[in-house]
Amino acid sequence: MILRAENVYDDIFEKLILDLASKEMVEEAYFETVTEALARNESLLTAHKEGVTAAAMLLAAMTGTEEDDARKEVVALDLRPQ
């Protein structure tokens, strides 16, 4: 029984690490895209929209989720241009 519980904890830990790494990658895609848009003198709103789109496309590609679902997950992160 203990061995089985350890395997469950290992699975949870591995998923958590992957989720954290995925979140960092999504945030990086967002902020990189926002920075590029602002460098082109786009508005904050346009930069934000482009950032959300780029981050959602990355998340969809990484996880295999539908783009609309990925977009909702990115929006839920409440990222904003800085």
C-alpha positions, 0 to 999 in steps of 0.5 A, spaced: 500 500 500 505 504 501 508 503 495 502 505 491 501 511 495 508 513 493 507 512 486 500 516 486 504 522 490 510 521 484 504 522 479 501 528 482 508 531 483 510 530 476 504 533 473 505 539 478 512 540 475 509 540 468 504 544 469 508 550 472 513 549 466 507 550 462 505 556 465 512 559 465 512 558 457 505 560 456 507 567 460 513 568 456 509 567 450 504 572 452 510 577 454 514 576 449 509 577 444 506 584 448 513 586 448 514 585 440 507 589 439 509 595 443 515 595 440 511 596 433 507 602 437 501 598 437 496 600 443 496 596 450 489 593 448 492 590 441 498 588 444 494 584 450 490 581 444 496 579 440 499 576 447 493 572 449 493 569 442 500 567 442 499 564 449 493 560 447 496 557 440 502 555 444 498 552 450 493 548 445 499 546 441 502 543 448 496 540 451 492 538 445 486 542 447 481 546 443 484 553 441 478 556 445 479 552 451 486 554 451 484 562 450 480 561 456 485 558 460 490 564 458 485 569 460 484 566 467 491 567 468 489 575 468 496 577 464 496 584 463 501 588 459 507 591 463 
